[in-house]
Amino acid sequence: MSRRSVWRRGHTLLFVLLAACDGATPESSIAQRPAARVAPGAADSLTANVAASRRTAITTAVARVSPAVVTVQTERVERAAATPYDFFFGTRSGEQVAAGIGSGFIVQASGVIVTNAHVVSGASKINVALRDGTTYPATLVGADELNDLAVLRIDATNLPVAPLGTSRDLLIGEWVVAIGNPYGFLLGNSEPSVTVGVVSGVGRNLTGRGDGPGVYVDMIQTDASINPGNSGGPLVSASGEVVGVNSSIYSPSGGSIGLGFAIPIDRARRVAEDLLAHGSVRRPWIGVKVEQTQATAARGTLNAGATIERIVPGSPAEAAGLRTGDIITRSRDRVVRNAYDWEAELLDLRVGENATLMVRRDNRERRITVAVKDLPDASAERVAVLRELQLISLTPAIRVERGIRSAQGAVVVQVSDRVEQALGLRPGDVIVQINRTPVADAPQAARLIEGAGGGGPVRMFVERAGMIYSTDFRIR
């Protein structure tokens, strides 16, 4: 197209526009047009219809739950590389205070709050800010790292409570709302924000790259945007009931890409009840170990059931007649497609109940009822060492349950931060030898450690993940 033809087209367009505005100034061309006349009654009706259309199931659900949503602010002391400025300014060398933020929601008017365990993990100080900005110091009632849930308590009364629903009858595609305080430090606001999406899937297993620790099983998947800071906030149905606890996102970049995950509220309710009653969660156990499904396995393997690899001697599974090689295909009303489904079922079983399993043996389906008991080490006697270490004796049940190679030793169940940093000990380690003496049980380990208080060097051998490591220390 030539430049001249372009000018002519533009010239023609300008002429048409001037003709349309004949004699009108730019200011008056719109202002002087006569307004359309609407009857007074019709105008009121139109306004009322518009106002009514703004009120939806989503806005009603948000109004019902958001007053009970809180911001969880944490402080934790972290080790940092010392600099010359530490000495010059008199600061504590090698330490710094890091601030964290998450969300939570009130489940009891007396100040009980549910959030994620990873939100408060390692925190030396926890504060909770209500919707109006009122802030309270919070105490940690208890945390369950496996389920990534924690319960906090603040000294307040007559607080708004989030209504809890159920996650058992969620429909794929139904509307859900994620409420929380994403990027709270950047936004500088205590009022929660809202994102909307649908239930993308249920019973989802997330095994890596999540915003949170470990493996998540039997999760609610949603495309409602969940970002850092949303963790611990409620996932709400269109009927205004909490159906999940926002916990994790799957993201290669760290931001939301429409793959959000929430812990089902039925599990969260059970965990919260245990934490409030006992300060810890009773871990359901029947005494079987199933073969782990590889993430790269074929789809057929992912739907082949959960094959029993080991059975703990003297366990409920052995008493019920389960055998190595049995394939669990159903437990209660849950279809068990793979090892992840079985791990999810274990999280939902209750100690003291019976579970009815369907297992495949020799190409035949069998129904077997098994008692659900507490994890073996839950009732084992704990031995305290120098007030900074708690041990239990390694038993055959614990050995099989945890896949420990050593036949005897002392299992570390709790260790102070100072000892963990100094010796490298972690919960789950098995102390198998101290200097040249093999360790038979927890009391012996305690005697050997406390007897080494003369200042001489001590070498401790521990098993971790099937490997033997050593650590050297002195007790002064």
Summary of the structure (lengths in Angstrom):
residues: 476
radius of gyration: 30.3
end to end distance: 92.1
largest distance: 106.8
contacts: 1464
relative contact order: 0.08
helix: 26%
strand: 36%
